[in-house]
């Protein structure tokens, strides 16, 4: 259950407000209500972390992050878990946000986060890139990409915006969370498709297919790989189920009785 209020930007409220409702599968009873803001933020970055484990070069550790919001923060956490990160640079359109992010996250993770002046300089030497911006026009250009880099593109999730230009999409071996979503919702793909630069066959596979061994992941070291993240409901269900069972085991959350049924909130 979700509502979107763009006017919440620059306020104490997130633009996306919602809850994940978890039901059991025997009688359909409601088990839990979980804050969707937290679930969406964590599971999005976690899936990018999984994509990085599957697709990025084993030695990748020079990280560039575009964006300074919640997803930038959580993608940094996910990348630190997925690869032995040795260097981090961050860029966004607002310099004061970049400086604040670099200072805060450097202290939080005991790793130096450098503030980049522009997107091109943020990419110098990078072999791992995360785009987590609210940009409507491309901020990552194919001409800047070095061989062997892996990209997690998580910022744009609608048909009319994109973070990557057509050249970047064409250069990359593209993997997705779900093909149908990519073909109908991803501006990064749809703009390039409208320009006649690529078609559906440019999508090599879904992340689940790579996990199951049905689709090959990275091949040659010089390949550029891209995971385009749009989000799946199953990720929310799995997250809510995990949270619910952890809460029951550890005494977390709040139990509520409603109409003779017991359920929890988190």
C-alpha positions, 0 to 999 in steps of 0.5 A, spaced: 500 500 500 503 506 497 502 513 496 506 518 493 507 525 495 512 529 491 511 535 495 514 532 501 521 533 498 525 537 502 521 536 508 521 531 514 517 526 510 519 521 505 515 522 498 513 515 498 509 513 504 506 506 505 506 499 508 507 492 507 501 488 509 503 480 510 498 475 510 499 468 511 497 463 506 492 458 510 487 462 512 489 469 509 489 472 516 493 478 516 500 477 520 504 484 520 504 491 517 511 493 516 513 500 514 514 500 507 519 506 507 524 502 511 523 496 507 523 499 500 530 502 502 533 496 504 531 491 499 533 495 493 540 496 496 540 489 498 539 487 491 544 491 488 549 488 493 547 481 490 548 484 483 554 486 485 556 479 488 554 476 481 556 481 476 562 485 478 569 483 477 572 480 484 577 485 485 572 491 484 573 496 490 573 503 487 566 505 488 563 511 485 556 513 487 551 518 484 546 521 489 546 523 496 539 520 499 537 514 502 539 510 497 546 512 496 547 511 503 544 504 503 548 502 497 554 504 500 553 499 506 551 494 501 557 495 496 561 495 503 558 488 504 559 485 497 566 487 495 572 489 499 571 497 497 578 501 498 576 507 495 569 511 495 567 518 491 560 521 491 557 526 487 550 530 486 548 536 483 548 539 490 555 541 493 553 542 500 549 535 500 555 532 497 560 534 503 555 533 508 554 525 505 562 525 505 563 527 512 557 523 515 559 516 511 566 517 512 565 517 520 560 512 520 563 506 516 571 508 518 572 509 510 574 515 506 568 518 502 571 523 497 566 529 495 567 529 487 566 536 484 563 533 477 560 526 475 566 525 470 571 526 476 567 521 480 568 516 475 576 516 475 579 509 476 572 507 478 570 499 477 564 499 481 558 505 480 551 506 483 546 511 480 541 513 485 539 520 483 532 523 482 535 526 475 531 526 469 536 527 464 542 522 464 548 523 469 552 517 467 555 517 459 557 511 456 564 515 453 566 515 461 565 508 462 572 504 463 572 497 461 570 492 466 566 496 470 560 494 473 554 499 474 548 498 479 542 503 476 537 504 481 535 511 481 530 512 475 524 507 475 519 511 470 519 511 463 520 519 462 526 519 466 533 516 465 540 516 469 544 513 463 545 515 456 544 511 450 551 510 449 552 507 456 546 502 455 549 500 448 556 499 451 553 494 457 551 487 458 544 489 461 541 484 467 534 486 470 530 484 476 524 483 471 524 483 463 517 486 463 518 491 468 524 493 464 520 493 457 515 498 460 517 502 466 525 503 465 526 510 462 534 508 461 532 502 456 526 506 453 529 512 451 535 508 448 530 503 444 526 509 441 532 512 438 533 505 435 540 503 439 537 497 442 532 492 443 529 487 447 535 482 446 539 487 449 537 484 456 541 478 457 537 476 463 534 477 470 538 476 476 534 470 478 536 467 472 543 468 473 542 465 480 539 459 478 545 458 473 540 459 467 543 465 464 551 467 464 553 473 468 560 476 467 564 473 462 571 477 459 574 481 465 573 487 460 566 487 459 561 492 462 555 489 466 549 493 468 544 491 473 538 495 472 533 495 478 526 497 478 523 493 484 519 487 485 513 485 489 516 479 491 522 482 494 517 486 499 514 480 501 520 476 502 523 482 506 516 483 510 516 475 512 523 475 514 522 481 519 516 478 521 519 472 523 525 475 526 520 480 530 516 473 533 523 470 535 526 476 538 520 479 541 520 485 537 515 489 534 508 491 537 502 486 537 495 488 536 489 485 537 483 486 532 477 483 531 479 477 534 485 476 530 492 478 532 498 481 528 504 485 529 507 492 526 514 494 525 
